[in-house]
Amino acid sequence: MKIISLALSVLLAAGSYTLHAQDTTSTKSKYDQHKVFNPLFYFGKGTEFRSASGAPGVKYWQNRADYKIDAKLDTAAHRITGSTIITYTNNSPDPLSFLWLQLDQNIYKEDSRGQATTVVGGGRFANTGFTKGYEIKSVTVIKNGKAETPVYRVTDTRMQIRLKDTLRSSGAKLQIKIEYAYTVPEYGTDRTGRLKTPQGWIYDIAQWYPRMEVYDDVSGWNTIPYMGSSEFYLEYGNFDYTITAPASLVIVGSGELINPNEVLTATELKRLAQARTSDKTVMIKDSADVVGGNAYLKKPTLTWHFVCKNSRDVAWAASKAFVWDAARINLSNGKKALAQSVYPISSGGKGAYGRSTEYVKAAIELYSGKWFEYTYPVATNVGGPVSGMEYPGIVFCSHESEGGGLWDVTNHEFGHNWFPMIVGSNERKYAWMDEGFNTFINKVDTKQFNSGEYYHPDEVQAGAPSMFSANADAIMNTPDVIQSSYLGYAAYEKPAAGLMILREQILGEERFDYAFKTYIKRWAFKHPTPWDFFRSMDNAAGEDLSWFWNEWFLNTWTLDQSVKSIAYTKNDPSQGSLITIENLGEMALPAIVYVKEENGKSSTVKLPAEIWQRGPEWTFAYKSTSKISYVTLDPEGVLPDVNPENNSLSGQEVAKGVTAQTVIQNYISAVGGEGRLKDVKDLTITGEATLQGVALKLTTKYKQPDKFNMNLIAPSYNNFVVSNIVINADSVRMVQFNRPSDVSKEAKGVRNRYRLFPELEYGKTGYTLTLAPNLQVVHDKLAYMVTITNPEGVRVKHWYDMKTGLKIKRVTDSAGSSPTEYDDYKGIPTGIKIPFSEKTSIGGAATAIKITDATVNSGISDADFK
């Protein structure tokens, strides 16, 4: 499942952007090497079921569930009626006197546990309407050819079947037959549901049959109820299923359609055969066919028959509104598969689902070549009501997705065919073992697709204040325990970032990739635990990474590396230097040290994490040839340092005669001069950005002396309001995610943050300006840092380029703020300059905003600020 993480407290405009951040004002080290490098991380030894090396043990076992399902879709009543026969094999060493099944449709009942545990404000997984859940008509157990009606009990989303005769161990089998029905919810916790289009309803159908719970050697029966946030843990087996529905519908499902001649027209069969040999997308059913309404076999109903082998689940979709296209997938082992997409007419076009099959084909081919071969004959993308959800061989994506957003969600959902469809981890307990691993391979994949068409490098450092916020949950928690506002980090972004750091900064790509592929191969179609993953990576990579697993996955520690001092051998820089760095946070990671000398020479020194085994301070010798201009830690921002302001140390003091006041005056002169700035009565700025594949549009309006309106929207999501801030004198109003937000406690800071040309105010009574005694480093530029305290006590830091005088960075000096960086200053009417490039953090993701237009003195109406 795909989550777009936008922090609810984002404030986007020309100033800083409020986020949950660590208080980094203290310089006392919190680091304790004894906690990080604890030798007792692996508290248990290997067993005959799970080896200490991380591989399945010599006596590893898992049970099996094979399904034969026959279902009917009633499009008038939106109901599914079904009959399923489950052949259950007990491969465990334990005799079983009862069995547990999942009844996930029961979450949509008004008295469900999921409904009872939903917060008042609702959320993505809250019910917006109710059904009766599963309506169980009969339950029969068939054993040794004898059918019996067992005692069974339904508790919320689970059913217990109490057996009259114990199911023996080591391969004994029985069958369970269940007759059932349910009403398809219109909104099914964003995993299933239906959507009305002008050409007919689209049905995304999942969790549509009673499914066996997993019985394993770790917990026995895994019976955590389905409450919305957590996904699924399922046994593997073969699926044989049929769907009977009105003949006008196109049906796509997990696995292979084995009766195409009985359900497709001659034209569709011909086009499908062509698609199977084509690397270019071929239309099977186009918009004209859909509008015409006659491109189907003229019968009342058709029965579509699918088979999906060695799978943990199946899902399907149906609609008479579907446009359908397909192309060939070329697997690295020489085999072929079929990529296909179905979607409504309104979602077509090259800017949207017209490229869907191209995306499906590329994702499957790239993942197969890199990690493990794709195992299903077909890969289907469905554009419908579900914003992003994965099932074996089929994924549901929003019909509104387009451009980079469509690539992003398609690539993500198909990545799930590796985690957890192939590597079958327990999603109910460990969301990060599928979402995090998948987010990681998405990043590797996106860099390769179409020469990086949608690739944007991660800037982990910029996102660290949010990812490692004071209210963060540890990754190693169940999804239903993790606060909903942090789930995107704990399940997706933080584990993915950790794997990327392991790959690029600790192990190197070759060692990491070998170990990761070893883990996938070992646990394909099996049930690994976190400890199986940790041990497997350690053993295959040849590295004791227990310190990393401990700090990154089990704790909420932070990284805060700092440059403490620069000294010279015999006080002569040409004879070498001693550079001392500190570890002020609880976490240990490698140190990447960039050194720039005054003679122009530079070098990067990479130090392993083990330098911190001795304590929070480390000194190393550097062969300098001249005085050091500055030292910077992690110049590319690849590590999650929550306080990058102490990552650099300049060897240069501010020149005599330079004061905070002269720095401010130089800035005012550099952007046009005081007179021209005061001539600006109003200013309108428009800009654009992309956040996790979603295009954003920014409109900012200023009107002197005290009016401001910023509006950030996602146009492709019906102009969804990400953030809107309106300031009118003392009045401050804010809307976040289409909902009003209370800003009464921070109104002073907001008003200060969004003033037009605030430097014009700094000479007035009540303002205090302080210039840092040493030059600061902002990327590769030396800068003056001025700290401004306004009459209301709000403190802000500005950095001004020593050479140009232009402001290049700004941050409110308090916990809860992230910096904004400015670049690409250009002239606009009236002869002033403004930055046309801004970089900030939105929801923990570094986001570049490109200004597209600026209009001065256009006579903005006061109505825009009401």
Secondary structure, 3 states (H helix, E strand, C coil): CCCCCCCCCCCCCCCCEECCCCCCCCCCCCCCHHHHCCCCCCCCCCCCCECCCCCECCCCCCCEEEEEEEEEEECCCCEEEEEEEEEEEECCCCCEEEEEEECHHHHHCCCCHHHHCCCCCCCCCCCCCCCCCCEEEEEEEEECCEEECCEEEEECCEEEEEEEEEECCCCEEEEEEEEEEEECCCEECCCEEEEEECCEEEEEECCCCCEECCEECCCEECCCCCCCCCCCCCCEEEEEEEEEEECCCEEEECCEECCHHHHCCHHHHHHHHHHCCCCCCEEEECHHHHHHCCCCCCCCEEEEEEEEEEECCCCEEEECCCEEEEEEEECCCCCEEEEEEEECHHHCCCCCHHHHHHHHHHHHHHHHHHCCCCCCCEEEEEEECCCEEEECCEEEEECCCCHHHHHHHHHHHHHCCCCCCCCCCCCCCCHHHCHHHHHHHHHHHHHHHHHCCCCCCCCHHHHHHHHCCCCCCCCCCCCCCCCCCCHHHHHHHHHHHHHHHHHHHHCCHHHHHHHHHHHHHHHCCCCCCHHHHHHHHHHHHCCCCHHHHHHHHHCCCCECEEEEEEEEHHHCHHHCEEEEEEECCCCCCCEEEEEEECCCCEEEEEECHHHHHCCCEEEEEECCCCCEEEEEECCCCCCCECCHHHCEEECCECCCCCCHHHHHHHHHHHCCCHHHHHCCCEEEEEEEEEECCEEEEEEEEEECCCEEEEEEEEHHHCCEEEEEEEEECCEEEEEECCEEECCHHHHHHHHHHCCCCHHHHCCCCCCEEEECCECEEECCEEEEEEEEECCCCCEEEEEEECCCCCEEEEEECCCCEECEEEEEEEEECCCEEEEEEEEEEECCEEEEEEEEEEEECCCCCHHHHC
